[in-house]
Amino acid sequence: MSSEPIWQAAEDHDLAIAHHSFAWNPPDFPGYRDMWDNVYLARLCSHPWGAMRFMAGFLAGGVPDRHPGLRLAVLECSVGWLPFWLRRMDEQVSYVGRTAPLKLPPGEQFQAGRVSCNVEAHEHEPMFQMVTEALGDGVLMYASDYPRYESWFPDSVDKIMDWSSITPERRQKLFWDNANRCFKQN
């Protein structure tokens, strides 16, 4: 079954595609049968891997080129893997190819503001700084992860505001501009 009607409908209605990985549902992440019912290992691996796989297929499949108004939000998968994965995707596009014809390599889709990811307080400032330095400050958007048990809400806002690398400009982008661009809220 083609996903093309979904992408078209989202673009027609100016909606972002929001991806949230799952730990216990198909399509399963590699090695899921090797987790021995260990929730720690399954959650550790499944969320980033699901996001990596979806993002690679979405971008290398040429979906943003066929639907130039479409935006992608990758949620609740942490962010430390982003610089590595974007560099690897770009590398593989040029080295291996075998993708849809692409107007922009995956990394440039991020720079163009087509892909956003959420960062949570528990990822801490060094991770935020690393990703922001690698990808710019137009990619990450704040998420509280409320009401989940791992949420630091309502203290998550204060914790992030205490990060020394949060300039007023970055604060505006992290807490409002990037999510507003992605989800088109006014």
ROLOSE-551421 format. One record per residue (C-alpha): x, y, z negated; residue number from 0; residue in one letter. Coordinates in Angstrom, 1 decimal, padded with zeros to 4 digits. Layout:
- X;Y;Z;NUM;A
...
//
This chain:
- 000.0;000.0;000.0;0;M
- 001.4;003.4;000.9;1;S
- 001.7;006.1;-001.7;2;S
- 001.4;008.8;001.1;3;E
- -002.2;009.6;000.3;4;P
- -001.3;010.3;-003.3;5;I
- 001.6;012.6;-002.4;6;W
- -000.7;014.4;000.1;7;Q
- -003.5;014.8;-002.4;8;A
- -001.1;016.2;-005.0;9;A
- 000.3;018.6;-002.5;10;E
- -003.2;019.7;-001.3;11;D
- -004.2;020.5;-004.8;12;H
- -000.8;022.1;-005.8;13;D
- -000.2;019.4;-008.5;14;L
- 003.2;018.2;-009.7;15;A
- 003.9;014.4;-009.7;16;I
- 004.7;013.6;-013.4;17;A
- 006.7;010.4;-013.9;18;H
- 006.7;008.7;-017.3;19;H
- 008.5;005.3;-017.5;20;S
- 007.0;002.4;-019.3;21;F
- 008.7;-000.4;-021.3;22;A
- 006.2;-003.2;-021.0;23;W
- 004.5;-002.8;-017.6;24;N
- 005.5;-003.7;-014.1;25;P
- 007.4;-002.6;-012.2;26;P
- 009.8;-004.0;-014.7;27;D
- 013.3;-002.6;-015.3;28;F
- 016.3;-004.9;-014.4;29;P
- 017.0;-007.4;-017.1;30;G
- 013.7;-007.0;-018.9;31;Y
- 013.5;-010.8;-019.4;32;R
- 016.9;-010.6;-021.1;33;D
- 015.7;-008.4;-023.9;34;M
- 014.5;-011.3;-026.1;35;W
- 011.5;-009.2;-027.2;36;D
- 013.8;-006.6;-028.7;37;N
- 011.9;-003.3;-028.7;38;V
- 015.1;-001.3;-029.3;39;Y
- 016.8;-002.7;-026.2;40;L
- 013.7;-002.5;-024.1;41;A
- 013.0;001.1;-024.9;42;R
- 016.6;002.0;-024.6;43;L
- 016.9;000.6;-021.1;44;C
- 013.5;001.0;-019.6;45;S
- 012.7;004.7;-019.9;46;H
- 015.9;006.0;-018.2;47;P
- 016.1;003.2;-015.7;48;W
- 012.4;003.6;-014.7;49;G
- 013.1;007.3;-014.2;50;A
- 016.3;006.7;-012.2;51;M
- 014.6;004.2;-010.0;52;R
- 011.5;006.3;-009.4;53;F
- 013.5;009.5;-008.7;54;M
- 015.9;007.7;-006.3;55;A
- 012.9;006.3;-004.3;56;G
- 011.0;009.5;-004.3;57;F
- 013.9;011.7;-003.2;58;L
- 015.7;009.2;-000.9;59;A
- 012.4;008.2;000.6;60;G
- 012.0;011.8;001.9;61;G
- 008.8;012.5;000.0;62;V
- 009.8;016.2;-000.7;63;P
- 010.6;016.7;003.0;64;D
- 007.3;015.3;004.1;65;R
- 005.5;017.3;001.4;66;H
- 007.3;020.6;000.9;67;P
- 004.9;021.9;-001.7;68;G
- 005.2;018.9;-004.0;69;L
- 007.1;019.0;-007.2;70;R
- 008.3;016.2;-009.5;71;L
- 008.4;016.2;-013.3;72;A
- 010.4;013.4;-015.0;73;V
- 009.3;013.1;-018.6;74;L
- 010.4;011.5;-021.8;75;E
- 013.4;009.7;-020.4;76;C
- 016.2;011.8;-022.0;77;S
- 018.4;013.9;-019.7;78;V
- 022.1;012.8;-020.2;79;G
- 021.9;010.5;-017.2;80;W
- 020.9;013.2;-014.8;81;L
- 024.3;014.6;-013.7;82;P
- 025.7;011.1;-013.2;83;F
- 022.6;009.9;-011.3;84;W
- 022.3;012.9;-009.0;85;L
- 026.0;012.7;-008.1;86;R
- 025.6;009.0;-007.5;87;R
- 022.5;009.5;-005.3;88;M
- 024.2;012.1;-003.3;89;D
- 027.3;009.9;-002.9;90;E
- 025.2;006.9;-001.8;91;Q
- 023.2;009.0;000.7;92;V
- 026.5;010.0;002.5;93;S
- 028.3;006.7;001.9;94;Y
- 025.6;004.1;002.5;95;V
- 022.8;006.1;004.1;96;G
- 019.7;003.9;004.7;97;R
- 017.4;006.5;003.4;98;T
- 014.6;008.4;005.1;99;A
- 015.9;011.3;007.2;100;P
- 016.6;014.0;004.5;101;L
- 016.7;017.7;004.9;102;K
- 018.4;018.1;001.5;103;L
- 020.4;015.5;-000.5;104;P
- 018.9;014.6;-003.9;105;P
- 021.1;017.0;-005.8;106;G
- 020.0;020.0;-003.7;107;E
- 016.3;019.1;-004.4;108;Q
- 017.1;019.9;-008.1;109;F
- 018.8;023.1;-007.2;110;Q
- 015.8;024.1;-005.1;111;A
- 013.6;023.8;-008.1;112;G
- 011.7;020.8;-006.8;113;R
- 012.5;018.5;-009.8;114;V
- 012.2;019.2;-013.5;115;S
- 012.9;017.1;-016.5;116;C
- 012.0;017.6;-020.2;117;N
- 014.6;017.9;-023.0;118;V
- 013.7;017.2;-026.6;119;E
- 015.3;018.4;-029.8;120;A
- 016.7;015.0;-030.7;121;H
- 018.9;015.1;-027.6;122;E
- 020.9;017.9;-029.3;123;H
- 022.7;020.9;-028.0;124;E
- 025.8;019.2;-026.4;125;P
- 023.6;017.1;-024.1;126;M
- 021.6;020.2;-023.2;127;F
- 024.8;022.1;-022.5;128;Q
- 026.3;019.3;-020.3;129;M
- 023.2;018.9;-018.2;130;V
- 022.7;022.7;-017.9;131;T
- 026.3;023.2;-016.8;132;E
- 026.0;020.4;-014.2;133;A
- 022.6;021.3;-012.8;134;L
- 021.9;024.9;-013.7;135;G
- 019.3;026.3;-016.1;136;D
- 016.3;025.8;-013.8;137;G
- 015.8;022.1;-014.3;138;V
- 015.1;021.4;-018.0;139;L
- 011.9;022.3;-019.8;140;M
- 011.1;021.9;-023.5;141;Y
- 008.9;019.1;-024.8;142;A
- 008.0;018.4;-028.4;143;S
- 007.0;014.8;-027.9;144;D
- 004.2;015.4;-030.3;145;Y
- 002.3;013.4;-031.7;146;P
- 004.7;010.4;-031.4;147;R
- 006.5;009.2;-034.5;148;Y
- 009.9;010.3;-033.1;149;E
- 008.7;013.8;-032.6;150;S
- 010.4;016.6;-034.6;151;W
- 007.4;018.9;-034.1;152;F
- 006.8;021.5;-035.4;153;P
- 010.5;021.8;-036.3;154;D
- 011.7;021.0;-032.8;155;S
- 011.2;024.6;-031.6;156;V
- 013.3;026.0;-034.5;157;D
- 016.0;023.4;-034.0;158;K
- 016.4;024.3;-030.3;159;I
- 016.2;028.0;-031.1;160;M
- 019.2;027.5;-033.4;161;D
- 021.4;026.2;-030.5;162;W
- 024.1;028.7;-029.9;163;S
- 023.9;028.2;-026.1;164;S
- 020.3;029.3;-025.9;165;I
- 020.6;032.8;-024.6;166;T
- 017.4;034.9;-024.2;167;P
- 017.4;034.1;-020.5;168;E
- 017.8;030.3;-021.1;169;R
- 015.1;030.4;-023.8;170;R
- 012.7;032.0;-021.3;171;Q
- 013.4;029.3;-018.7;172;K
- 013.5;026.4;-021.1;173;L
- 010.3;027.3;-023.0;174;F
- 008.3;028.8;-020.2;175;W
- 009.6;029.5;-016.7;176;D
- 010.7;026.0;-015.7;177;N
- 007.5;024.3;-016.8;178;A
- 005.4;027.1;-015.3;179;N
- 007.1;026.6;-012.0;180;R
- 006.7;022.8;-012.1;181;C
- 003.1;022.7;-013.3;182;F
- 002.0;026.0;-011.9;183;K
- 000.5;027.5;-015.0;184;Q
- -000.2;031.2;-015.3;185;N
//
